[in-house]
Structures are given as C-alpha cells and as structure tokens.
Amino acid sequence: METIKPKFFFEGNELILGYPGVPPLSRQAFSFQIPHFAITALVGLNGSGKSTLIHGLIGERVVLQGQLKCFDKPINSFSSRELSELVAIVPQETVFPGNLKVRHVLSFSQLGRAGLFGKLPVFDAASIPYIVSAMELTPLLQKRLGEISSGERQRVFLARAILQHSKIIVLDEPTNHLDLKASRAFWNALTKARALNSMDILISTHDLNFVKEQCDWVLALSEGQLLFNGTKESFFEEKWDEKLVDSP
C-alpha cells in the first residue's frame, strides 16, 4: 500500500537564519516541519530566532542558507500580494489612530481584496455574528480604539485577521503586554474562532500554560538552532519546557 505523505503548511530545510551584513543567529543549519490544520506554538527564550523565522514566513529575506516552504512551495516564489492573502499577522502591538471605531477596523479586513482603488465594503456585524460573538466584540463595535483596553484591542485585531479569510494566522507574542485576565480572554477568543474556521495557526509565545492546554504542535528554538519539533505531548513529557527558563 502506498504511504500517504502528511501535509505540512510550513517547512524549513537546512536553514541558517539571519540578516544581511551581520553574523547569522547560528552557523548550524536546522530543518523542521509543521503539520497542516494544527495550532503550533513557536517557543524559545528572547533572541532564540522566533521573530526572525516569522519574518521569513511573511517574505522577508532572512534565510542565509537553505529553504523555507509554505504548502510545499518556496516562500520566495510567492508574490507580495499572494503572501498577504495567504498569511494574516497579529503582532504584539498594532498602531492605529485612537479615534478609529472598532467596526471600521474590522472592515479593513477586506482592504486587500478590494484592491488599491476598489470600494471598501461597509462592515455589517449581522453578516458575521459568529466572529463578533466569539471575540465578544458586539458591545465594542461603536467604540473607538482609544476608549477600549489593550486586551480588547488585541481581540479586535485578531478578529480582523480572521476576517481576511487567510489560510494561515501568525501571532507574534500577542499577549506579551496583557495582564493575566486579558491574556486568558484573548486565548479563549482564539480557540473559539479556530473552532469555527479551518485555518493553520502559528503562535510565538512564552505562555507555556496555553501551549499545554490548547496547542497541537511545538517548534522550539534556542540561539538560532532547533531545540524541539514535535507534538505538544512529547514536548512536555520529555521536559523540554524546562530548558526554556532563563538561567539565574
């Protein structure tokens, strides 16, 4: 019987990461694979290369050696527009005018599809109640960004990313500046939304409790090298999480 090859949404082959003109993060190459339809945690201490790898996924030139692939296609073969339609980003912080209303931010999710001179559709919460409800945004739709908390703003930006209908959502330490309550609300919103939408999720995070509770796969980096790539269960059973604690 023919073996069915697993499908991976993101792969790296013999990678050395870094930026032109400066020494690489490591001179030791590494390879990894992230399975399709999974919530994958990208973990590691500060300076381990997490953000650099994310920059590679969105098309920045950080691969000094080897190749990054997305759905079995080299990242550098995608056009900027193709990547913007394929991948939606939720960064640690998003700069937006404080007087912008939440409903307007959500309508911007269709900006890429409308084109440079296309008419931006009017946001209609009634047409996507599952997202507005899952993100607990209904009471916020008429409020301005400057009037809501940082945790609420992160849920707004997560909803905007989901409404782009991208195949992949990348979150770069989205709860880094949130308190415990706001972080928990954000993670709950993410898991609800993921249950309603078929998408791959890659999360750079230091929140190992969330990794243990909700993630399927773990990619761990250390000083630009691969520390671990495998299931969440193996990651914790083999106590790799204990290696992600700063030395005193």
BANURO-191577 format. One line per 5 residues: their letters; for each residue x, y negated, z negated of N, C-alpha, C. Coordinates in Angstrom, 1 decimal. Layout:
A = X,Y,Z,X,Y,Z,X,Y,Z  ...
//
This chain:
METIK = 0.9,1.2,0.0,0.0,0.0,0.0,0.9,-1.2,0.0  0.5,-2.2,0.8,1.3,-3.5,0.9,1.1,-4.3,-0.4  2.3,-4.8,-0.9,2.2,-5.6,-2.1,1.8,-7.0,-1.7  0.8,-7.5,-2.5,0.3,-8.9,-2.2,1.2,-9.9,-3.0  1.8,-10.8,-2.2,2.7,-11.8,-2.8,1.9,-12.8,-3.6
PKFFF = 2.2,-13.0,-4.9,1.5,-14.1,-5.7,1.6,-15.4,-5.0  0.6,-16.3,-5.2,0.7,-17.6,-4.6,1.2,-18.6,-5.6  2.2,-19.4,-5.2,2.7,-20.4,-6.1,2.5,-21.8,-5.5  2.1,-22.7,-6.4,1.9,-24.1,-5.9,3.1,-24.9,-5.9  4.1,-24.5,-6.7,5.4,-25.3,-6.8,6.5,-24.3,-7.0
EGNEL = 7.6,-24.4,-6.2,8.7,-23.6,-6.3,10.0,-24.4,-6.1  11.0,-24.0,-6.8,12.4,-24.6,-6.7,13.4,-23.5,-6.4  14.2,-23.7,-5.4,15.2,-22.7,-5.0,16.6,-23.2,-5.1  17.4,-22.7,-6.0,18.8,-23.1,-6.2,19.0,-24.6,-6.3  18.2,-25.2,-7.2,18.2,-26.6,-7.4,19.3,-27.2,-8.2
ILGYP = 19.8,-28.3,-7.8,20.6,-29.2,-8.6,19.9,-30.6,-8.5  19.5,-31.2,-9.6,18.8,-32.4,-9.6,19.6,-33.6,-10.0  19.3,-34.8,-9.5,20.0,-36.0,-9.9,19.6,-37.1,-9.0  20.3,-38.2,-9.1,20.1,-39.4,-8.3,21.4,-39.7,-7.5  21.3,-40.2,-6.3,22.5,-40.6,-5.6,23.4,-41.6,-6.3
GVPPL = 24.7,-41.3,-6.2,25.6,-42.2,-6.8,26.0,-42.0,-8.3  25.3,-41.0,-8.9,25.6,-40.7,-10.3,25.8,-39.2,-10.5  26.4,-38.7,-11.5,26.6,-37.3,-11.7,25.3,-36.6,-11.8  25.2,-35.3,-11.3,23.9,-34.6,-11.4,23.6,-34.3,-12.9  22.4,-33.9,-13.2,22.0,-33.6,-14.5,22.7,-32.3,-15.0
SRQAF = 23.0,-31.4,-14.1,23.8,-30.2,-14.3,24.4,-29.8,-13.0  25.5,-29.1,-13.1,26.1,-28.6,-11.8,25.8,-27.1,-11.7  24.9,-26.6,-12.6,24.5,-25.2,-12.5,23.1,-25.2,-11.8  22.9,-24.5,-10.7,21.7,-24.5,-10.0,20.7,-23.6,-10.7  19.4,-23.9,-10.5,18.3,-23.0,-11.0,17.2,-22.9,-10.1
SFQIP = 16.4,-21.8,-10.3,15.2,-21.6,-9.4,14.0,-21.3,-10.4  12.8,-21.6,-9.9,11.6,-21.4,-10.7,10.4,-21.2,-9.7  9.3,-20.7,-10.3,8.0,-20.6,-9.6,6.9,-20.9,-10.6  5.9,-21.7,-10.1,4.7,-22.0,-10.9,3.5,-21.4,-10.2  2.7,-20.6,-10.9,1.6,-19.9,-10.2,0.4,-20.9,-9.9
HFAIT = -0.3,-20.5,-8.9,-1.5,-21.3,-8.4,-2.6,-21.1,-9.4  -3.5,-22.1,-9.6,-4.6,-22.1,-10.5,-4.2,-21.9,-11.9  -3.2,-22.6,-12.4,-2.8,-22.5,-13.8,-2.6,-23.9,-14.4  -2.7,-23.9,-15.7,-2.2,-25.1,-16.4,-0.8,-24.8,-16.8  0.1,-25.6,-16.3,1.5,-25.3,-16.6,2.1,-26.5,-17.4
ALVGL = 2.8,-26.1,-18.5,3.5,-27.1,-19.3,4.9,-27.2,-18.9  5.4,-28.4,-18.7,6.8,-28.7,-18.4,7.3,-29.3,-19.7  8.2,-28.5,-20.4,8.7,-28.9,-21.7,10.2,-29.0,-21.7  10.7,-29.7,-22.7,12.1,-29.9,-22.9,12.4,-31.2,-23.7  13.6,-31.3,-24.3,13.9,-32.5,-25.0,14.1,-33.6,-24.1
NGSGK = 14.1,-34.8,-24.6,14.3,-36.0,-23.8,15.7,-35.9,-23.1  15.7,-36.2,-21.8,16.9,-36.1,-21.0,17.1,-34.7,-20.4  16.1,-33.8,-20.5,16.3,-32.5,-20.0,16.1,-32.4,-18.5  15.5,-33.4,-17.9,15.2,-33.4,-16.5,13.7,-33.2,-16.1  12.8,-33.3,-17.1,11.4,-33.2,-16.8,10.9,-34.3,-15.8
STLIH = 11.2,-35.5,-16.1,10.7,-36.6,-15.3,11.4,-36.6,-13.9  12.6,-36.1,-13.8,13.3,-36.0,-12.5,12.6,-35.0,-11.7  12.3,-33.9,-12.3,11.6,-32.8,-11.5,10.2,-33.3,-11.0  9.5,-34.1,-11.8,8.2,-34.6,-11.4,8.4,-35.6,-10.3  9.5,-36.4,-10.3,9.7,-37.4,-9.3,10.0,-36.6,-7.9
GLIGE = 10.6,-35.4,-8.0,10.8,-34.6,-6.9,9.4,-34.1,-6.3  8.5,-33.8,-7.1,7.2,-33.3,-6.7,6.4,-34.4,-5.9  6.6,-35.6,-6.3,5.9,-36.7,-5.6,6.8,-37.3,-4.4  7.8,-36.6,-4.1,8.6,-37.0,-2.9,9.8,-37.9,-3.0  10.2,-38.2,-4.3,11.4,-39.0,-4.4,12.6,-38.1,-4.2
RVVLQ = 13.7,-38.7,-3.7,14.9,-37.9,-3.3,15.8,-37.7,-4.6  15.4,-36.6,-5.3,16.2,-36.2,-6.5,16.9,-34.9,-6.3  16.6,-34.2,-5.2,17.2,-32.9,-5.0,18.6,-33.0,-4.4  19.7,-32.8,-5.1,21.0,-32.9,-4.6,21.4,-31.6,-3.9  20.8,-30.5,-4.3,21.1,-29.2,-3.7,19.9,-28.3,-3.9
GQLKC = 19.6,-27.5,-2.9,18.5,-26.6,-2.9,17.3,-27.2,-2.3  16.1,-26.6,-2.6,14.9,-27.0,-2.0,13.7,-26.9,-3.0  12.8,-27.9,-2.9,11.5,-27.9,-3.6,10.5,-27.6,-2.6  9.5,-26.7,-3.0,8.4,-26.4,-2.1,7.1,-26.6,-2.8  6.1,-27.0,-2.1,4.7,-27.1,-2.6,3.8,-26.3,-1.7
FDKPI = 3.1,-25.3,-2.2,2.3,-24.4,-1.4,3.1,-23.8,-0.2  4.4,-23.4,-0.5,5.3,-22.8,0.4,5.8,-23.7,1.6  5.6,-25.0,1.4,6.0,-26.0,2.4,7.0,-26.9,1.7  8.2,-27.1,2.3,9.2,-28.0,1.7,8.6,-29.4,1.4  8.9,-29.9,0.2,8.3,-31.2,-0.2,8.8,-32.3,0.8
NSFSS = 10.0,-32.2,1.3,10.5,-33.3,2.2,9.9,-33.3,3.6  9.0,-32.3,3.8,8.3,-32.2,5.1,7.0,-32.8,5.1  6.5,-33.2,3.9,5.2,-33.9,3.8,5.4,-35.4,4.1  4.4,-36.0,4.7,4.4,-37.5,4.8,4.0,-38.1,3.5  4.2,-39.4,3.3,3.8,-40.0,2.1,2.3,-40.0,1.9
RELSE = 1.6,-40.1,2.9,0.1,-40.0,2.8,-0.3,-38.6,2.4  0.3,-37.6,3.0,-0.1,-36.2,2.7,0.2,-35.9,1.2  1.3,-36.4,0.7,1.6,-36.2,-0.7,0.7,-36.9,-1.6  0.3,-38.1,-1.2,-0.6,-38.9,-2.0,-2.0,-38.3,-2.1  -2.4,-37.6,-1.0,-3.7,-36.9,-1.0,-3.6,-35.5,-1.7
LVAIV = -2.4,-35.0,-1.8,-2.2,-33.7,-2.4,-2.0,-33.7,-3.9  -1.3,-34.8,-4.4,-0.9,-34.9,-5.8,-1.5,-36.2,-6.4  -2.1,-36.1,-7.5,-2.6,-37.3,-8.3,-1.8,-37.3,-9.6  -1.3,-38.5,-9.9,-0.4,-38.7,-11.1,-1.2,-39.4,-12.2  -1.0,-38.9,-13.4,-1.4,-39.7,-14.6,-0.1,-39.9,-15.4
PQETV = 0.4,-41.2,-15.4,1.7,-41.4,-16.1,1.5,-41.7,-17.6  2.6,-41.9,-18.3,2.4,-42.3,-19.7,1.6,-43.5,-19.9  1.9,-44.5,-19.1,1.2,-45.8,-19.1,0.9,-46.3,-17.7  -0.3,-46.8,-17.5,-0.7,-47.4,-16.2,-1.0,-48.9,-16.4  -0.4,-49.7,-15.6,-0.6,-51.1,-15.7,-1.8,-51.5,-14.8
FPGNL = -2.8,-52.1,-15.5,-3.9,-52.6,-14.7,-4.4,-53.9,-15.4  -5.0,-54.8,-14.6,-5.5,-56.1,-15.2,-6.5,-55.8,-16.3  -6.3,-56.4,-17.5,-7.2,-56.1,-18.6,-8.6,-56.5,-18.4  -8.9,-57.4,-17.4,-10.3,-57.7,-17.2,-11.0,-56.8,-16.2  -10.3,-55.8,-15.7,-10.9,-54.9,-14.7,-11.9,-53.9,-15.5
KVRHV = -13.1,-53.7,-14.9,-14.1,-52.8,-15.6,-13.7,-51.4,-15.3  -14.1,-50.5,-16.2,-13.9,-49.1,-16.1,-14.5,-48.5,-14.8  -15.7,-48.9,-14.4,-16.3,-48.4,-13.2,-15.5,-48.8,-12.0  -14.9,-50.0,-12.0,-14.1,-50.4,-10.8,-12.8,-49.5,-10.7  -12.2,-49.2,-11.9,-11.0,-48.3,-11.9,-11.4,-47.0,-11.3
LSFSQ = -12.5,-46.4,-11.6,-12.9,-45.2,-11.1,-13.2,-45.2,-9.6  -13.7,-46.4,-9.1,-14.0,-46.5,-7.7,-12.7,-46.5,-6.9  -11.6,-46.9,-7.5,-10.3,-46.9,-6.8,-9.8,-45.5,-6.5  -10.4,-44.5,-7.1,-10.0,-43.1,-6.7,-10.3,-42.8,-5.3  -11.1,-43.6,-4.6,-11.4,-43.4,-3.2,-10.6,-44.3,-2.3
LGRAG = -9.7,-45.1,-2.8,-9.0,-46.0,-2.0,-8.2,-45.4,-0.9  -7.5,-44.3,-1.3,-6.6,-43.6,-0.3,-7.4,-43.1,0.9  -8.6,-42.6,0.6,-9.4,-42.0,1.7,-10.1,-43.1,2.5  -10.3,-44.3,1.9,-11.0,-45.3,2.7,-10.0,-45.9,3.7  -8.7,-45.8,3.4,-7.7,-46.4,4.3,-7.4,-47.9,4.0
LFGKL = -6.4,-48.4,4.7,-6.0,-49.8,4.4,-7.1,-50.8,4.6  -7.9,-50.6,5.7,-8.9,-51.6,6.0,-10.3,-51.1,5.8  -10.4,-49.9,5.2,-11.7,-49.3,5.0,-12.5,-49.9,3.9  -13.8,-49.7,3.9,-14.6,-50.3,2.8,-14.6,-49.4,1.6  -14.3,-49.9,0.4,-14.2,-49.1,-0.8,-15.6,-48.8,-1.2
PVFDA = -16.0,-47.6,-1.4,-17.4,-47.2,-1.8,-17.7,-47.8,-3.2  -18.9,-48.1,-3.4,-19.4,-48.5,-4.7,-19.5,-47.3,-5.6  -18.9,-47.4,-6.8,-18.9,-46.3,-7.7,-20.3,-46.1,-8.3  -20.7,-44.9,-8.2,-22.1,-44.5,-8.7,-21.9,-43.4,-9.7  -22.0,-43.7,-11.0,-21.8,-42.7,-12.0,-22.8,-41.6,-11.9
ASIPY = -24.0,-41.9,-11.4,-25.1,-40.9,-11.3,-24.7,-39.8,-10.3  -23.8,-40.0,-9.4,-23.4,-39.0,-8.4,-22.4,-38.1,-8.9  -21.7,-38.4,-10.0,-20.7,-37.5,-10.6,-20.9,-37.5,-12.1  -22.0,-37.1,-12.6,-22.3,-37.1,-14.0,-21.4,-36.2,-14.8  -20.9,-35.1,-14.1,-20.2,-34.1,-14.8,-18.8,-34.7,-15.3
IVSAM = -18.2,-35.5,-14.4,-16.9,-36.1,-14.7,-17.1,-37.2,-15.8  -18.0,-38.0,-15.6,-18.3,-39.1,-16.6,-18.6,-38.6,-17.9  -19.4,-37.5,-18.0,-19.8,-36.9,-19.2,-18.6,-36.1,-19.9  -17.9,-35.4,-19.1,-16.8,-34.6,-19.6,-15.7,-35.5,-20.2  -15.5,-36.7,-19.6,-14.5,-37.6,-20.1,-15.0,-38.5,-21.2
ELTPL = -16.4,-38.4,-21.5,-17.0,-39.2,-22.4,-16.9,-40.7,-22.1  -17.2,-41.0,-20.8,-16.9,-42.4,-20.3,-18.2,-43.2,-20.1  -19.4,-42.6,-20.3,-20.6,-43.3,-20.0,-20.7,-44.6,-20.8  -20.4,-44.6,-22.1,-20.5,-45.9,-22.8,-19.5,-46.9,-22.4  -18.5,-46.5,-21.6,-17.4,-47.4,-21.3,-17.5,-48.0,-19.9
LQKRL = -18.4,-47.5,-19.1,-18.4,-47.9,-17.7,-18.4,-49.4,-17.4  -19.2,-50.1,-18.3,-19.3,-51.6,-18.1,-18.3,-52.4,-18.9  -17.4,-51.7,-19.6,-16.4,-52.4,-20.4,-15.2,-52.7,-19.6  -14.4,-53.6,-20.0,-13.1,-54.0,-19.4,-12.0,-53.2,-20.0  -10.9,-52.9,-19.3,-9.8,-52.2,-19.8,-9.2,-52.8,-21.0
GEISS = -9.2,-54.1,-21.1,-8.7,-54.8,-22.3,-9.5,-54.6,-23.5  -10.7,-54.1,-23.4,-11.7,-54.0,-24.5,-11.7,-52.6,-25.1  -11.0,-51.6,-24.5,-11.1,-50.3,-25.0,-9.7,-49.8,-25.5  -9.7,-48.7,-26.2,-8.4,-48.3,-26.8,-7.5,-47.6,-25.8  -6.2,-47.4,-26.2,-5.3,-46.8,-25.3,-5.7,-45.4,-25.0
GERQR = -6.3,-44.6,-25.9,-6.7,-43.3,-25.7,-7.9,-43.3,-24.7  -8.8,-44.2,-24.8,-9.9,-44.3,-23.9,-9.4,-44.6,-22.5  -8.4,-45.5,-22.4,-7.8,-45.9,-21.1,-7.2,-44.7,-20.4  -6.5,-43.8,-21.2,-5.9,-42.6,-20.6,-7.0,-41.7,-20.1  -8.1,-41.6,-20.7,-9.2,-40.7,-20.2,-9.8,-41.3,-18.9
VFLAR = -9.8,-42.7,-18.8,-10.3,-43.3,-17.6,-9.3,-43.0,-16.4  -8.0,-43.0,-16.7,-7.0,-42.8,-15.6,-7.0,-41.3,-15.3  -7.3,-40.4,-16.2,-7.4,-39.0,-15.9,-8.6,-38.8,-15.0  -9.8,-39.4,-15.3,-11.0,-39.3,-14.5,-10.7,-39.8,-13.1  -10.0,-40.9,-13.0,-9.7,-41.5,-11.7,-8.9,-40.5,-10.9
AILQH = -7.9,-39.8,-11.5,-7.1,-38.8,-10.8,-7.9,-37.6,-10.4  -8.8,-37.2,-11.2,-9.7,-36.0,-10.8,-10.6,-36.4,-9.7  -11.1,-37.6,-9.7,-12.0,-38.1,-8.6,-11.3,-38.2,-7.3  -10.0,-38.2,-7.3,-9.3,-38.3,-6.0,-9.4,-37.0,-5.2  -9.9,-35.9,-5.9,-10.0,-34.6,-5.3,-8.7,-34.0,-4.8
SKIIV = -7.6,-34.4,-5.5,-6.3,-33.8,-5.1,-6.3,-32.3,-5.6  -5.4,-31.6,-4.9,-5.2,-30.2,-5.3,-4.4,-30.0,-6.6  -3.6,-31.0,-6.8,-2.6,-31.0,-8.0,-2.8,-32.2,-8.8  -2.8,-32.1,-10.1,-2.8,-33.2,-11.0,-1.5,-33.1,-11.9  -0.7,-34.1,-11.9,0.5,-34.1,-12.6,0.4,-35.2,-13.7
LDEPT = 0.6,-34.8,-15.0,0.5,-35.7,-16.1,1.9,-35.8,-16.8  2.5,-37.0,-16.8,3.8,-37.2,-17.4,3.7,-37.7,-18.8  3.7,-36.8,-19.8,3.6,-37.2,-21.2,2.4,-38.1,-21.4  1.2,-37.8,-21.0,0.1,-38.7,-21.1,-0.4,-39.1,-22.5  0.0,-38.3,-23.5,-0.4,-38.6,-24.9,0.8,-39.2,-25.7
NHLDL = 1.9,-39.5,-25.1,3.1,-39.9,-25.8,2.9,-41.1,-26.7  2.0,-42.0,-26.4,1.8,-43.2,-27.2,0.4,-43.2,-27.9  -0.2,-42.0,-28.0,-1.5,-41.9,-28.6,-1.4,-41.3,-30.0  -2.3,-41.7,-30.9,-2.4,-41.1,-32.2,-3.0,-39.7,-32.1  -3.0,-39.0,-33.2,-3.5,-37.6,-33.1,-4.9,-37.4,-32.6
KASRA = -5.8,-38.3,-33.1,-7.2,-38.2,-32.7,-7.4,-38.5,-31.3  -6.7,-39.6,-30.8,-6.8,-39.9,-29.3,-6.2,-38.8,-28.5  -5.1,-38.2,-28.9,-4.5,-37.1,-28.2,-5.4,-36.0,-28.1  -6.1,-35.6,-29.1,-7.0,-34.5,-29.1,-8.2,-34.7,-28.2  -8.7,-36.0,-28.2,-9.8,-36.3,-27.3,-9.4,-36.2,-25.8
FWNAL = -8.1,-36.6,-25.6,-7.6,-36.6,-24.2,-7.5,-35.1,-23.8  -6.9,-34.2,-24.6,-6.7,-32.8,-24.2,-8.1,-32.2,-24.0  -9.0,-32.5,-24.9,-10.4,-31.9,-24.8,-11.0,-32.3,-23.4  -10.8,-33.6,-23.1,-11.4,-34.1,-21.8,-10.7,-33.4,-20.6  -9.4,-33.1,-20.7,-8.7,-32.4,-19.6,-9.2,-31.0,-19.5
TKARA = -9.4,-30.3,-20.5,-9.8,-28.9,-20.4,-11.3,-28.8,-19.9  -12.1,-29.7,-20.3,-13.5,-29.7,-19.8,-13.5,-30.0,-18.3  -12.7,-31.0,-17.9,-12.7,-31.3,-16.5,-12.1,-30.2,-15.7  -11.1,-29.5,-16.2,-10.5,-28.4,-15.4,-11.5,-27.3,-15.3  -12.3,-27.1,-16.3,-13.4,-26.0,-16.2,-14.4,-26.3,-15.0
LNSMD = -14.5,-27.6,-14.7,-15.4,-28.0,-13.6,-14.8,-28.1,-12.3  -13.5,-28.1,-12.2,-12.8,-28.4,-11.0,-11.7,-27.4,-10.8  -11.6,-26.9,-9.5,-10.5,-26.0,-9.2,-9.3,-26.8,-8.8  -8.2,-26.8,-9.7,-7.0,-27.6,-9.4,-5.9,-27.0,-10.2  -4.7,-27.3,-9.7,-3.5,-27.0,-10.4,-3.1,-28.2,-11.3
ILIST = -2.6,-27.9,-12.5,-2.3,-28.9,-13.4,-0.9,-28.7,-13.9  0.0,-29.7,-13.8,1.3,-29.7,-14.4,1.5,-30.8,-15.4  1.8,-30.4,-16.6,1.8,-31.4,-17.7,3.2,-31.4,-18.3  3.9,-32.6,-18.3,5.1,-32.8,-19.1,4.6,-33.2,-20.5  5.0,-32.5,-21.5,4.5,-32.8,-22.8,5.5,-32.3,-23.9
HDLNF = 5.4,-32.9,-25.1,6.1,-32.5,-26.3,5.1,-31.8,-27.2  3.8,-31.8,-26.9,2.8,-31.3,-27.8,2.7,-29.7,-27.6  3.5,-29.0,-28.4,3.5,-27.6,-28.3,2.2,-26.9,-28.8  1.5,-27.6,-29.7,0.2,-27.0,-30.1,-0.8,-26.9,-28.9  -0.8,-28.0,-28.1,-1.6,-27.9,-26.9,-1.1,-26.9,-25.9
VKEQC = 0.2,-26.7,-25.8,0.7,-25.7,-24.9,0.3,-24.3,-25.3  0.3,-24.1,-26.7,-0.1,-22.8,-27.2,-1.6,-22.5,-27.0  -2.4,-23.6,-27.2,-3.8,-23.4,-27.1,-4.4,-23.3,-25.7  -3.9,-24.1,-24.8,-4.6,-24.3,-23.5,-3.8,-24.0,-22.3  -2.5,-23.9,-22.3,-1.7,-23.7,-21.1,-1.6,-22.2,-20.8
DWVLA = -1.3,-22.0,-19.5,-1.1,-20.6,-19.0,0.4,-20.2,-18.8  1.1,-21.2,-18.4,2.5,-21.0,-17.9,3.4,-22.1,-18.5  4.7,-21.8,-18.7,5.6,-22.7,-19.3,6.9,-22.8,-18.4  7.3,-24.0,-18.1,8.6,-24.2,-17.4,9.4,-25.1,-18.4  10.5,-24.6,-19.0,11.2,-25.3,-19.9,12.6,-25.6,-19.4
LSEGQ = 13.0,-26.9,-19.5,14.3,-27.4,-19.1,15.2,-27.8,-20.2  16.5,-27.7,-20.0,17.5,-28.2,-21.0,18.7,-28.7,-20.3  19.0,-30.0,-20.4,20.1,-30.6,-19.8,20.2,-30.3,-18.3  19.1,-30.4,-17.6,19.1,-30.2,-16.2,19.2,-28.8,-15.7  19.0,-27.8,-16.7,19.1,-26.4,-16.4,17.8,-25.7,-16.8
LLFNG = 17.5,-24.6,-16.2,16.3,-23.8,-16.6,16.6,-23.1,-17.9  15.6,-23.3,-18.8,15.7,-22.6,-20.1,14.7,-21.4,-20.1  13.5,-21.7,-19.5,12.5,-20.6,-19.5,11.5,-20.9,-18.4  11.0,-19.8,-17.8,10.0,-19.9,-16.7,9.1,-18.7,-16.8  7.9,-18.8,-17.4,7.1,-17.6,-17.5,5.8,-17.9,-18.2
TKESF = 5.1,-16.9,-18.7,3.8,-17.0,-19.3,4.0,-17.7,-20.7  2.9,-18.4,-21.1,2.8,-19.0,-22.4,3.0,-18.0,-23.5  2.5,-16.8,-23.3,2.6,-15.8,-24.4,4.1,-15.4,-24.6  4.8,-15.2,-23.5,6.2,-14.8,-23.6,7.0,-16.0,-24.2  6.7,-17.2,-23.9,7.4,-18.3,-24.4,7.4,-18.4,-25.9
FEEKW = 6.2,-18.2,-26.5,6.1,-18.3,-27.9,6.5,-17.0,-28.6  6.3,-15.8,-28.0,6.7,-14.5,-28.6,8.2,-14.5,-28.7  8.9,-15.0,-27.7,10.4,-14.9,-27.7,11.0,-16.1,-28.4  10.1,-17.0,-29.0,10.5,-18.1,-29.8,11.4,-19.1,-29.0  11.1,-19.3,-27.8,11.8,-20.4,-27.0,11.4,-21.8,-27.5
DEKLV = 10.3,-21.9,-28.1,9.9,-23.2,-28.6,10.8,-23.7,-29.7  11.5,-22.8,-30.4,12.4,-23.2,-31.5,13.7,-23.8,-30.9  13.9,-23.6,-29.6,15.1,-24.3,-29.0,14.8,-25.7,-28.6  13.5,-26.1,-28.7,13.1,-27.5,-28.3,13.0,-28.4,-29.4  13.8,-28.2,-30.4,13.8,-29.1,-31.6,15.2,-29.7,-31.7
DSP = 15.1,-31.1,-31.8,16.4,-31.8,-31.9,17.2,-31.4,-33.1  18.5,-31.3,-32.9,19.5,-30.9,-33.9,19.6,-32.1,-34.9  19.7,-31.8,-36.2,19.8,-32.9,-37.2,21.1,-33.7,-37.0
//
